[in-house]
Amino acid sequence: MSTPESPPGHETKPVAHRRLSFRKSRKNPNQTAEKSRRQTNVVQAAWHHFGEPGPVIAFLNTRHAGLEGQPLQLAIESDEGLERVETLLRQMTLKA
């Protein structure tokens, strides 16, 4: 028996495999532990007040006139901002 030959012009070439690298680009540095703690606290407070994901997300990401900013951003930036948002949620609960 003879070994099969490739037709002329169809030489086999080794296949070079490229590894695709997916990296998440970061424009902002990693969040500090304090900012993470405040973010967790404000999300929990909003969840406790609203009890459903839609209203929680809307509240946290929509500018609030009484706070003069977005509740999530204010809460993440400082303990004072977190306290202002938590106070607003408590007031909203009392009025409900």
DOLUM-630764 format. One record per atom (N, C-alpha, C): chain; atom name; x, y, z. Coordinates in nm, 3 decimals. Layout:
% residues N
<A, CA, <X, Y, Z>>
...
END
This chain:
% residues 96
<A, N, <0.082, -0.118, 0.000>>
<A, CA, <0.000, 0.000, 0.000>>
<A, C, <0.087, 0.124, 0.000>>
<A, N, <0.039, 0.222, -0.067>>
<A, CA, <0.113, 0.347, -0.071>>
<A, C, <0.036, 0.453, 0.008>>
<A, N, <0.108, 0.554, 0.054>>
<A, CA, <0.042, 0.661, 0.129>>
<A, C, <-0.021, 0.759, 0.031>>
<A, N, <-0.139, 0.811, 0.064>>
<A, CA, <-0.203, 0.905, -0.026>>
<A, C, <-0.123, 1.035, -0.033>>
<A, N, <-0.117, 1.089, -0.150>>
<A, CA, <-0.045, 1.214, -0.169>>
<A, C, <-0.145, 1.328, -0.185>>
<A, N, <-0.106, 1.446, -0.142>>
<A, CA, <-0.192, 1.563, -0.157>>
<A, C, <-0.186, 1.606, -0.302>>
<A, N, <-0.301, 1.654, -0.355>>
<A, CA, <-0.297, 1.705, -0.491>>
<A, C, <-0.202, 1.824, -0.500>>
<A, N, <-0.145, 1.847, -0.617>>
<A, CA, <-0.052, 1.959, -0.631>>
<A, C, <-0.120, 2.092, -0.594>>
<A, N, <-0.047, 2.177, -0.523>>
<A, CA, <-0.100, 2.308, -0.484>>
<A, C, <-0.178, 2.307, -0.353>>
<A, N, <-0.192, 2.190, -0.292>>
<A, CA, <-0.266, 2.180, -0.165>>
<A, C, <-0.176, 2.127, -0.055>>
<A, N, <-0.065, 2.192, -0.038>>
<A, CA, <0.024, 2.149, 0.068>>
<A, C, <-0.037, 2.185, 0.202>>
<A, N, <-0.018, 2.103, 0.296>>
<A, CA, <-0.070, 2.133, 0.430>>
<A, C, <0.029, 2.221, 0.503>>
<A, N, <-0.025, 2.323, 0.564>>
<A, CA, <0.057, 2.417, 0.640>>
<A, C, <0.015, 2.410, 0.786>>
<A, N, <0.109, 2.421, 0.876>>
<A, CA, <0.069, 2.422, 1.017>>
<A, C, <-0.018, 2.544, 1.045>>
<A, N, <-0.117, 2.522, 1.126>>
<A, CA, <-0.211, 2.629, 1.161>>
<A, C, <-0.157, 2.702, 1.284>>
<A, N, <-0.143, 2.831, 1.271>>
<A, CA, <-0.098, 2.912, 1.385>>
<A, C, <-0.222, 2.953, 1.464>>
<A, N, <-0.223, 2.922, 1.590>>
<A, CA, <-0.336, 2.958, 1.676>>
<A, C, <-0.302, 3.085, 1.752>>
<A, N, <-0.390, 3.181, 1.738>>
<A, CA, <-0.374, 3.304, 1.815>>
<A, C, <-0.468, 3.299, 1.934>>
<A, N, <-0.418, 3.339, 2.044>>
<A, CA, <-0.503, 3.348, 2.163>>
<A, C, <-0.563, 3.486, 2.169>>
<A, N, <-0.693, 3.489, 2.178>>
<A, CA, <-0.760, 3.617, 2.192>>
<A, C, <-0.759, 3.656, 2.339>>
<A, N, <-0.727, 3.776, 2.362>>
<A, CA, <-0.721, 3.825, 2.499>>
<A, C, <-0.827, 3.933, 2.516>>
<A, N, <-0.917, 3.909, 2.609>>
<A, CA, <-1.021, 4.006, 2.638>>
<A, C, <-0.989, 4.069, 2.772>>
<A, N, <-0.971, 4.197, 2.768>>
<A, CA, <-0.942, 4.269, 2.892>>
<A, C, <-1.047, 4.376, 2.911>>
<A, N, <-1.092, 4.387, 3.030>>
<A, CA, <-1.185, 4.493, 3.063>>
<A, C, <-1.104, 4.620, 3.085>>
<A, N, <-1.127, 4.717, 3.000>>
<A, CA, <-1.052, 4.841, 3.017>>
<A, C, <-1.115, 4.922, 3.129>>
<A, N, <-1.031, 4.979, 3.208>>
<A, CA, <-1.078, 5.058, 3.321>>
<A, C, <-1.036, 5.201, 3.303>>
<A, N, <-1.134, 5.287, 3.306>>
<A, CA, <-1.104, 5.429, 3.298>>
<A, C, <-1.086, 5.486, 3.438>>
<A, N, <-1.149, 5.422, 3.534>>
<A, CA, <-1.140, 5.467, 3.672>>
<A, C, <-1.064, 5.363, 3.752>>
<A, N, <-0.990, 5.406, 3.853>>
<A, CA, <-0.922, 5.309, 3.938>>
<A, C, <-1.022, 5.227, 4.018>>
<A, N, <-0.974, 5.118, 4.075>>
<A, CA, <-1.061, 5.033, 4.156>>
<A, C, <-1.126, 5.115, 4.268>>
<A, N, <-1.247, 5.075, 4.303>>
<A, CA, <-1.320, 5.143, 4.410>>
<A, C, <-1.258, 5.108, 4.544>>
<A, N, <-1.247, 5.205, 4.633>>
<A, CA, <-1.189, 5.180, 4.765>>
<A, C, <-1.286, 5.098, 4.850>>
<A, N, <-1.234, 5.044, 4.957>>
<A, CA, <-1.317, 4.965, 5.049>>
<A, C, <-1.427, 5.051, 5.110>>
<A, N, <-1.394, 5.176, 5.141>>
<A, CA, <-1.495, 5.267, 5.199>>
<A, C, <-1.608, 5.294, 5.100>>
<A, N, <-1.575, 5.318, 4.975>>
<A, CA, <-1.677, 5.343, 4.874>>
<A, C, <-1.763, 5.218, 4.853>>
<A, N, <-1.701, 5.102, 4.854>>
<A, CA, <-1.776, 4.977, 4.839>>
<A, C, <-1.873, 4.957, 4.955>>
<A, N, <-1.826, 4.989, 5.076>>
<A, CA, <-1.912, 4.976, 5.194>>
<A, C, <-2.032, 5.068, 5.182>>
<A, N, <-2.008, 5.193, 5.143>>
<A, CA, <-2.117, 5.289, 5.129>>
<A, C, <-2.214, 5.247, 5.018>>
<A, N, <-2.160, 5.195, 4.910>>
<A, CA, <-2.247, 5.149, 4.801>>
<A, C, <-2.337, 5.035, 4.849>>
<A, N, <-2.279, 4.941, 4.919>>
<A, CA, <-2.358, 4.830, 4.974>>
<A, C, <-2.467, 4.881, 5.067>>
<A, N, <-2.432, 4.975, 5.154>>
<A, CA, <-2.529, 5.028, 5.250>>
<A, C, <-2.645, 5.100, 5.182>>
<A, N, <-2.615, 5.181, 5.080>>
<A, CA, <-2.722, 5.256, 5.015>>
<A, C, <-2.812, 5.163, 4.933>>
<A, N, <-2.754, 5.063, 4.870>>
<A, CA, <-2.836, 4.968, 4.794>>
<A, C, <-2.927, 4.890, 4.890>>
<A, N, <-2.874, 4.848, 5.003>>
<A, CA, <-2.956, 4.776, 5.101>>
<A, C, <-3.068, 4.864, 5.155>>
<A, N, <-3.037, 4.990, 5.183>>
<A, CA, <-3.140, 5.081, 5.234>>
<A, C, <-3.249, 5.103, 5.130>>
<A, N, <-3.210, 5.121, 5.006>>
<A, CA, <-3.310, 5.141, 4.899>>
<A, C, <-3.391, 5.013, 4.878>>
<A, N, <-3.326, 4.900, 4.884>>
<A, CA, <-3.397, 4.773, 4.868>>
<A, C, <-3.498, 4.755, 4.981>>
<A, N, <-3.457, 4.790, 5.103>>
<A, CA, <-3.547, 4.778, 5.219>>
<A, C, <-3.670, 4.868, 5.201>>
<A, N, <-3.650, 4.986, 5.147>>
<A, CA, <-3.760, 5.080, 5.127>>
<A, C, <-3.852, 5.038, 5.012>>
<A, N, <-3.795, 5.007, 4.896>>
<A, CA, <-3.876, 4.981, 4.777>>
<A, C, <-3.915, 4.834, 4.761>>
<A, N, <-3.823, 4.743, 4.793>>
<A, CA, <-3.854, 4.600, 4.788>>
<A, C, <-3.858, 4.537, 4.649>>
<A, N, <-3.834, 4.613, 4.544>>
<A, CA, <-3.833, 4.560, 4.408>>
<A, C, <-3.719, 4.623, 4.331>>
<A, N, <-3.658, 4.548, 4.238>>
<A, CA, <-3.541, 4.601, 4.169>>
<A, C, <-3.567, 4.725, 4.084>>
<A, N, <-3.678, 4.732, 4.014>>
<A, CA, <-3.705, 4.846, 3.926>>
<A, C, <-3.704, 4.979, 3.999>>
<A, N, <-3.783, 4.994, 4.105>>
<A, CA, <-3.783, 5.120, 4.179>>
<A, C, <-3.648, 5.150, 4.247>>
<A, N, <-3.579, 5.046, 4.292>>
<A, CA, <-3.448, 5.067, 4.355>>
<A, C, <-3.351, 5.128, 4.254>>
<A, N, <-3.344, 5.068, 4.137>>
<A, CA, <-3.253, 5.116, 4.033>>
<A, C, <-3.289, 5.257, 3.990>>
<A, N, <-3.419, 5.281, 3.970>>
<A, CA, <-3.463, 5.414, 3.928>>
<A, C, <-3.428, 5.519, 4.034>>
<A, N, <-3.453, 5.490, 4.160>>
<A, CA, <-3.424, 5.585, 4.266>>
<A, C, <-3.274, 5.615, 4.273>>
<A, N, <-3.193, 5.511, 4.273>>
<A, CA, <-3.050, 5.530, 4.291>>
<A, C, <-2.983, 5.602, 4.174>>
<A, N, <-3.037, 5.588, 4.054>>
<A, CA, <-2.971, 5.642, 3.936>>
<A, C, <-3.035, 5.766, 3.877>>
<A, N, <-3.141, 5.815, 3.939>>
<A, CA, <-3.210, 5.934, 3.889>>
<A, C, <-3.181, 6.051, 3.982>>
<A, N, <-3.152, 6.165, 3.922>>
<A, CA, <-3.124, 6.285, 4.002>>
<A, C, <-3.245, 6.317, 4.090>>
<A, N, <-3.220, 6.343, 4.216>>
<A, CA, <-3.325, 6.378, 4.311>>
<A, C, <-3.308, 6.524, 4.349>>
<A, N, <-3.415, 6.601, 4.331>>
<A, CA, <-3.408, 6.745, 4.356>>
<A, C, <-3.371, 6.776, 4.501>>
<A, N, <-3.425, 6.700, 4.595>>
<A, CA, <-3.397, 6.725, 4.736>>
<A, C, <-3.251, 6.700, 4.773>>
<A, N, <-3.188, 6.611, 4.701>>
<A, CA, <-3.047, 6.580, 4.726>>
<A, C, <-2.953, 6.659, 4.634>>
<A, N, <-3.012, 6.717, 4.531>>
<A, CA, <-2.936, 6.789, 4.429>>
<A, C, <-2.830, 6.699, 4.363>>
<A, N, <-2.869, 6.576, 4.335>>
<A, CA, <-2.778, 6.483, 4.268>>
<A, C, <-2.836, 6.344, 4.265>>
<A, N, <-2.759, 6.252, 4.210>>
<A, CA, <-2.800, 6.111, 4.207>>
<A, C, <-2.771, 6.047, 4.341>>
<A, N, <-2.869, 5.983, 4.402>>
<A, CA, <-2.847, 5.922, 4.534>>
<A, C, <-2.729, 5.825, 4.539>>
<A, N, <-2.714, 5.742, 4.438>>
<A, CA, <-2.604, 5.643, 4.441>>
<A, C, <-2.469, 5.713, 4.443>>
<A, N, <-2.450, 5.811, 4.357>>
<A, CA, <-2.321, 5.881, 4.351>>
<A, C, <-2.292, 5.958, 4.479>>
<A, N, <-2.394, 6.024, 4.532>>
<A, CA, <-2.376, 6.099, 4.657>>
<A, C, <-2.337, 6.006, 4.772>>
<A, N, <-2.404, 5.892, 4.780>>
<A, CA, <-2.377, 5.798, 4.888>>
<A, C, <-2.238, 5.736, 4.876>>
<A, N, <-2.195, 5.707, 4.755>>
<A, CA, <-2.064, 5.645, 4.737>>
<A, C, <-1.951, 5.743, 4.772>>
<A, N, <-1.969, 5.869, 4.741>>
<A, CA, <-1.861, 5.967, 4.757>>
<A, C, <-1.825, 6.000, 4.902>>
<A, N, <-1.922, 5.996, 4.994>>
<A, CA, <-1.889, 6.034, 5.132>>
<A, C, <-1.989, 5.974, 5.230>>
<A, N, <-1.945, 5.966, 5.355>>
<A, CA, <-2.036, 5.921, 5.461>>
<A, C, <-2.150, 6.020, 5.479>>
<A, N, <-2.121, 6.148, 5.461>>
<A, CA, <-2.226, 6.251, 5.470>>
<A, C, <-2.332, 6.229, 5.361>>
<A, N, <-2.287, 6.200, 5.240>>
<A, CA, <-2.380, 6.174, 5.130>>
<A, C, <-2.464, 6.051, 5.157>>
<A, N, <-2.401, 5.946, 5.210>>
<A, CA, <-2.474, 5.824, 5.245>>
<A, C, <-2.580, 5.856, 5.350>>
<A, N, <-2.546, 5.933, 5.450>>
<A, CA, <-2.641, 5.968, 5.555>>
<A, C, <-2.758, 6.049, 5.498>>
<A, N, <-2.730, 6.140, 5.406>>
<A, CA, <-2.837, 6.219, 5.345>>
<A, C, <-2.936, 6.130, 5.269>>
<A, N, <-2.883, 6.033, 5.195>>
<A, CA, <-2.970, 5.944, 5.118>>
<A, C, <-3.050, 5.854, 5.212>>
<A, N, <-2.985, 5.801, 5.315>>
<A, CA, <-3.056, 5.716, 5.411>>
<A, C, <-3.164, 5.795, 5.484>>
<A, N, <-3.136, 5.920, 5.518>>
<A, CA, <-3.236, 6.005, 5.584>>
<A, C, <-3.355, 6.028, 5.492>>
<A, N, <-3.329, 6.055, 5.366>>
<A, CA, <-3.437, 6.074, 5.269>>
<A, C, <-3.523, 5.948, 5.259>>
<A, N, <-3.461, 5.832, 5.254>>
<A, CA, <-3.538, 5.707, 5.247>>
<A, C, <-3.624, 5.688, 5.372>>
<A, N, <-3.569, 5.721, 5.489>>
<A, CA, <-3.649, 5.710, 5.612>>
<A, C, <-3.767, 5.805, 5.608>>
<A, N, <-3.744, 5.928, 5.560>>
<A, CA, <-3.854, 6.025, 5.549>>
<A, C, <-3.960, 5.977, 5.450>>
<A, N, <-3.918, 5.919, 5.342>>
<A, CA, <-4.012, 5.866, 5.243>>
<A, C, <-4.095, 5.752, 5.302>>
<A, N, <-4.033, 5.672, 5.387>>
<A, CA, <-4.104, 5.561, 5.451>>
<A, C, <-4.210, 5.615, 5.546>>
<A, N, <-4.176, 5.719, 5.622>>
<A, CA, <-4.272, 5.776, 5.716>>
<A, C, <-4.392, 5.837, 5.646>>
<A, N, <-4.369, 5.895, 5.528>>
<A, CA, <-4.478, 5.959, 5.453>>
<A, C, <-4.565, 5.857, 5.381>>
<A, N, <-4.514, 5.738, 5.360>>
<A, CA, <-4.589, 5.636, 5.284>>
<A, C, <-4.698, 5.572, 5.365>>
END
